[in-house]
Amino acid sequence: MTAAEVFARVRFHLNDVGATYFTDAVLMEPVNVALDDLRGELLDNNIPIVNTVSSDIPVDAGITEISLATTPPLPPNLVEIQELLERAFGTSDQFIPVVRKEFLPYGFTPTSEILYWTWQEEKVKLNPANSKRELRFNYLKTTLPDIIGPASNIDMIRAKPFIAYRAAALAAENLGEDPERAAQLNNNAGRELEKLMNLSTKGKQAMPVRRRPFIGVSGRG
C-alpha cells in the first residue's frame, strides 16, 4: 500500500475526506509515529516480518570483533541477534551454533573454531579462531521505513487499519485537540493491532501475544 492510501483512510476517520485541515503534509508525522509504534510491536513480539538471515560472512583467523565499521561489517539493518552460527570457510559443512556468553572466557586458547561470542558496545566480540571461518546471523531486522511522501510504500500486509487508526488518534490529540476522539481512535487501533499480531503468530505454538491498549503518545521517542 502507499502512504496516499493511508492518508485517505486517516482523513476518513477524522471526518475530513476533503483534506480541509488534515492535508498530506500535516499527516506525515502522525503516520510516521504510527509506524514507529508498529515497528516496536513487531520487534517486541518477534513477528515473522522482522526475522531474517544474513549472507554468509567470511571471518579471517585472528579476528576478535565485528561491527558496522569493520570489514566485513554487521548487517546494516540488524536490531538484535537471535543466533550466530559458524563453519569452516569454503566448505559446505553444516553450520553449528556459536555459544553466546555475557563475557568471553579469559585465557582461552584459540582453536580451529570460534566457539564463543558476546555482544558488547554494539559489537560482536569473538574468541579468535586460528583458521578462517564463515559466520551466519539469524537476527531481527529494522523494517517499515518512515514515509517521505504520498508515493512512499508501506510494505506490510493488513497493516493499514492499525496505522490509519493510530495516526488519526495522534492527529486528533495533538493537532485537533480532541482527546475524547483520540481515545476512541486509540481503542480502535489497539483492536486492529491485536488482530494483526494474532494473525502473524498463529504458526507459533504456545507463544503468548502481549496486548495493551494505546493511551496516546504526543511525540516520537
Backbone torsions as a table, in degrees:
resi	resn	phi	psi	omega
1	MET	NA	160.2	179.2
2	THR	-104.5	161.9	176.0
3	ALA	-61.2	-33.9	179.3
4	ALA	-58.9	-38.5	178.0
5	GLU	-65.1	-39.8	179.1
6	VAL	-67.7	-43.1	177.9
7	PHE	-55.6	-44.4	-179.0
8	ALA	-61.7	-41.6	179.4
9	ARG	-67.8	-39.9	177.7
10	VAL	-60.1	-45.3	-180.0
11	ARG	-62.9	-36.0	176.6
12	PHE	-60.7	-45.1	179.7
13	HIS	-64.7	-25.6	-177.3
14	LEU	-99.4	8.4	179.6
15	ASN	56.4	44.5	-179.8
16	ASP	-139.8	51.6	-175.4
17	VAL	-63.4	-21.8	177.6
18	GLY	-84.4	2.3	178.8
19	ALA	57.8	39.5	178.0
20	THR	-67.1	-42.8	-178.7
21	TYR	-111.8	-44.8	-172.9
22	PHE	-96.5	78.5	178.7
23	THR	-75.2	170.6	176.5
24	ASP	-56.1	-43.8	-177.8
25	ALA	-63.0	-38.9	179.9
26	VAL	-67.5	-35.5	-174.4
27	LEU	-85.0	-7.1	-178.2
28	MET	-56.5	-50.3	-176.3
29	GLU	-68.7	-44.7	176.1
30	PRO	-57.2	-39.3	179.3
31	VAL	-68.1	-39.7	178.3
32	ASN	-67.1	-34.8	175.0
33	VAL	-66.0	-40.7	176.9
34	ALA	-61.4	-37.8	175.7
35	LEU	-65.8	-38.7	174.2
36	ASP	-56.3	-47.5	-179.6
37	ASP	-61.0	-43.1	-178.5
38	LEU	-67.0	-41.4	176.9
39	ARG	-57.8	-43.5	179.1
40	GLY	-61.6	-41.8	178.6
41	GLU	-66.1	-40.3	179.5
42	LEU	-61.8	-43.1	-179.8
43	LEU	-71.3	-42.7	-179.1
44	ASP	-60.8	-34.7	-176.1
45	ASN	-101.1	5.0	177.6
46	ASN	50.2	50.5	179.8
47	ILE	-72.4	142.5	-171.8
48	PRO	-53.0	-27.4	-177.9
49	ILE	-62.2	-22.8	-179.3
50	VAL	-95.5	-2.8	179.4
51	ASN	-87.6	133.8	178.1
52	THR	-154.3	170.4	-179.2
53	VAL	-125.2	135.5	-178.6
54	SER	-75.5	163.6	163.8
55	SER	-65.2	156.6	179.3
56	ASP	-71.2	129.0	-171.5
57	ILE	-109.5	118.3	177.4
58	PRO	-74.8	138.1	-179.6
59	VAL	-130.5	117.9	-178.9
60	ASP	-68.2	157.4	174.2
61	ALA	-57.0	139.5	176.8
62	GLY	89.6	-8.4	-179.6
63	ILE	-69.0	133.2	-176.2
64	THR	-112.4	-11.6	179.0
65	GLU	-157.6	155.3	174.9
66	ILE	-133.5	132.0	178.8
67	SER	-141.1	-175.5	176.6
68	LEU	-66.9	-21.7	-175.5
69	ALA	-97.2	-6.1	-177.7
70	THR	-88.0	170.2	172.4
71	THR	-122.3	113.5	-0.5
72	PRO	-75.3	157.3	-179.2
73	PRO	-93.6	169.4	167.8
74	LEU	-67.8	156.3	174.4
75	PRO	-57.0	132.1	-174.4
76	PRO	-66.6	-20.8	-179.0
77	ASN	-99.2	15.4	-176.8
78	LEU	-72.4	132.9	174.0
79	VAL	-110.9	-48.5	-177.9
80	GLU	-149.6	132.6	178.3
81	ILE	-83.8	127.2	177.0
82	GLN	-92.0	-36.5	-178.7
83	GLU	-159.2	142.4	175.8
84	LEU	-120.5	131.0	-177.7
85	LEU	-127.4	156.6	-178.2
86	GLU	-139.8	159.2	169.9
87	ARG	-157.2	168.6	177.0
88	ALA	-65.2	135.3	-178.7
89	PHE	-63.5	140.5	175.3
90	GLY	78.7	10.1	179.6
91	THR	-113.2	171.6	172.8
92	SER	-108.3	23.4	178.1
93	ASP	-59.8	156.1	174.7
94	GLN	-68.8	137.7	175.0
95	PHE	-68.4	140.0	177.4
96	ILE	-119.8	146.7	-178.3
97	PRO	-65.0	141.5	169.1
98	VAL	-94.5	130.9	-173.8
99	VAL	-76.6	128.5	177.9
100	ARG	-83.8	135.5	178.7
101	LYS	-125.6	155.9	171.8
102	GLU	-68.1	-40.6	176.6
103	PHE	-138.9	145.1	178.5
104	LEU	-69.8	147.1	180.0
105	PRO	-62.9	139.2	175.5
106	TYR	-82.3	146.2	176.7
107	GLY	68.5	25.0	-178.6
108	PHE	-75.1	131.4	177.8
109	THR	-89.4	120.6	-177.4
110	PRO	-56.8	143.9	174.8
111	THR	-125.2	-172.3	178.8
112	SER	-71.7	-11.6	179.8
113	GLU	-115.4	157.4	178.1
114	ILE	-75.9	-46.5	173.7
115	LEU	74.9	-49.2	-174.3
116	TYR	-131.1	147.8	174.0
117	TRP	-145.6	161.0	174.9
118	THR	-145.1	160.5	-180.0
119	TRP	-111.5	110.2	-178.7
120	GLN	-140.7	137.3	175.6
121	GLU	56.2	35.1	-178.5
122	GLU	57.8	35.6	175.4
123	LYS	-133.1	147.8	169.9
124	VAL	-87.7	113.4	178.0
125	LYS	-96.4	135.0	-173.3
126	LEU	-123.8	148.9	160.5
127	ASN	-70.8	124.3	-176.9
128	PRO	-68.5	127.4	175.2
129	ALA	-83.3	159.2	177.4
130	ASN	-97.5	15.3	174.9
131	SER	-142.5	160.4	179.9
132	LYS	-71.8	135.0	-177.3
133	ARG	-122.3	170.0	176.2
134	GLU	-129.1	127.2	-177.3
135	LEU	-109.9	150.7	174.0
136	ARG	-135.5	132.5	179.8
137	PHE	-106.1	130.0	162.2
138	ASN	-99.2	121.9	-170.3
139	TYR	-150.2	165.7	172.5
140	LEU	-91.4	134.6	-175.9
141	LYS	-115.3	158.9	169.7
142	THR	-70.1	149.1	-178.9
143	THR	-151.2	172.4	177.7
144	LEU	52.3	69.4	179.8
145	PRO	-62.9	157.7	177.3
146	ASP	-56.9	147.8	174.5
147	ILE	-81.4	151.5	177.8
148	ILE	-121.4	-1.6	179.3
149	GLY	177.5	175.1	-177.3
150	PRO	-57.6	-28.5	-177.0
151	ALA	-84.2	-6.2	179.8
152	SER	-61.3	141.2	178.1
153	ASN	-92.0	145.3	172.9
154	ILE	-120.0	102.2	-167.2
155	ASP	-95.2	70.9	170.6
156	MET	-147.7	121.8	-178.6
157	ILE	-64.2	136.7	174.3
158	ARG	69.9	13.4	-177.9
159	ALA	-86.3	-16.0	-173.1
160	LYS	-59.2	-44.1	-178.3
161	PRO	-56.9	-45.9	179.8
162	PHE	-64.6	-49.8	-176.6
163	ILE	-58.8	-42.2	-177.6
164	ALA	-67.0	-45.2	178.9
165	TYR	-64.5	-43.8	-177.9
166	ARG	-65.5	-43.7	178.9
167	ALA	-64.9	-38.8	177.9
168	ALA	-63.8	-40.1	178.1
169	ALA	-62.5	-43.8	178.7
170	LEU	-62.8	-41.9	178.9
171	ALA	-65.8	-40.9	180.0
172	ALA	-64.9	-39.3	-177.5
173	GLU	-75.5	-47.2	-169.7
174	ASN	-95.3	-23.3	-179.0
175	LEU	-110.7	-41.2	-178.9
176	GLY	-90.2	-8.1	179.9
177	GLU	50.2	50.5	-179.4
178	ASP	-128.4	78.1	-175.0
179	PRO	-63.0	-30.9	179.5
180	GLU	-66.0	-44.7	176.9
181	ARG	-66.0	-38.8	179.2
182	ALA	-61.1	-41.6	-179.9
183	ALA	-62.9	-41.2	178.7
184	GLN	-64.3	-43.7	179.8
185	LEU	-67.0	-38.0	176.8
186	ASN	-64.2	-36.7	176.2
187	ASN	-62.2	-42.7	176.7
188	ASN	-64.5	-38.3	178.7
189	ALA	-63.3	-42.6	178.3
190	GLY	-61.2	-39.1	178.2
191	ARG	-64.1	-44.6	-179.6
192	GLU	-68.2	-35.1	177.8
193	LEU	-66.0	-40.8	178.3
194	GLU	-60.6	-42.6	178.1
195	LYS	-64.0	-41.8	-178.9
196	LEU	-64.6	-44.9	179.7
197	MET	-66.4	-40.4	-180.0
198	ASN	-64.0	-40.9	177.4
199	LEU	-61.7	-39.8	-175.2
200	SER	-75.8	-19.6	-176.8
201	THR	-107.1	7.6	-177.7
202	LYS	-57.8	-34.2	-177.3
203	GLY	-82.0	-1.5	-177.9
204	LYS	-101.6	108.0	-177.1
205	GLN	-66.7	134.2	173.2
206	ALA	59.7	22.6	177.2
207	MET	-94.5	115.4	-177.9
208	PRO	-69.2	149.4	176.3
209	VAL	-108.1	113.3	-178.3
210	ARG	-84.9	125.0	-178.3
211	ARG	-124.9	147.4	173.4
212	ARG	-151.7	147.0	178.1
213	PRO	-72.1	150.3	172.5
214	PHE	-78.2	137.5	178.9
215	ILE	-112.3	5.0	177.1
216	GLY	96.7	133.3	178.8
217	VAL	-127.9	126.0	-174.9
218	SER	-88.7	-9.9	179.1
219	GLY	-158.9	173.8	-176.9
220	ARG	-89.1	137.6	179.1
221	GLY	-87.9	NA	NA
